[in-house]
Amino acid sequence: MLIAVTSSDGKHIDTHFGKADRFLVYEVGTGEPALLYEVEAPRYCGGTGPGHDLMQDKLAAIAASLGDCRVIVTAMIGESPKAEMERLGIEIISISGPVSDVLKEVLKLY
């Protein structure tokens, strides 16, 4: 199973979805999660504050850039972008912590 995470250091899920300019995609299965590749993506949040318009084009670009990856684990995400990503077929899980530990726990959900 492929799962993308937002991380500032590659070790911890600690980045807000809207501030991420890259997603780390891991293969998660029976062993340790393995980093497969990194996807650069347009940063969703431009720092315009709460209540900014939903930017569907940026979210569509992020979803498309993830290919077969259908799950993103991120420290935090706004309700509108989350709903749009889910409409695009990407499940969002909001949780922080060490990448390996979190991914092992997320795998139990599937």
VENHU-V369010 format. One record per backbone hydrogen bond with DSSP energy under -1.0 kcal/mol. CO is the residue of the C=O (numbers start at 1). NH is the residue of the N-H. E is the energy in kcal/mol with one decimal. If there is no record, write none. Layout:
{{CO NH E} {CO NH E}}
This chain:
{{1 28 -3.1} {3 26 -3.1} {4 73 -3.1} {5 24 -2.2} {6 15 -1.1} {11 99 -2.7} {12 14 -1.1} {13 97 -1.3} {15 75 -1.6} {16 19 -1.5} {17 20 -1.1} {18 45 -2.9} {21 41 -1.7} {23 39 -3.1} {24 5 -2.2} {25 36 -3.0} {25 37 -1.4} {26 3 -2.4} {27 34 -2.3} {34 27 -2.8} {37 25 -3.0} {39 23 -2.4} {49 52 -1.1} {54 56 -1.0} {55 59 -1.9} {56 60 -2.6} {57 61 -1.9} {58 62 -2.3} {59 63 -2.7} {60 64 -2.5} {61 65 -2.1} {62 66 -1.0} {64 67 -1.3} {66 69 -2.1} {70 91 -3.1} {71 4 -2.9} {72 93 -2.5} {73 6 -1.5} {74 95 -1.8} {76 17 -3.1} {78 82 -2.0} {79 83 -2.5} {80 84 -2.2} {81 85 -2.7} {82 86 -2.4} {83 87 -2.0} {84 88 -1.7} {85 90 -2.7} {86 89 -1.3} {91 72 -2.7} {93 74 -2.5} {97 13 -3.4} {98 102 -2.8} {99 103 -2.8} {100 104 -1.9} {101 105 -1.7} {102 106 -2.8} {103 107 -2.2} {106 109 -2.0} {107 110 -1.8}}
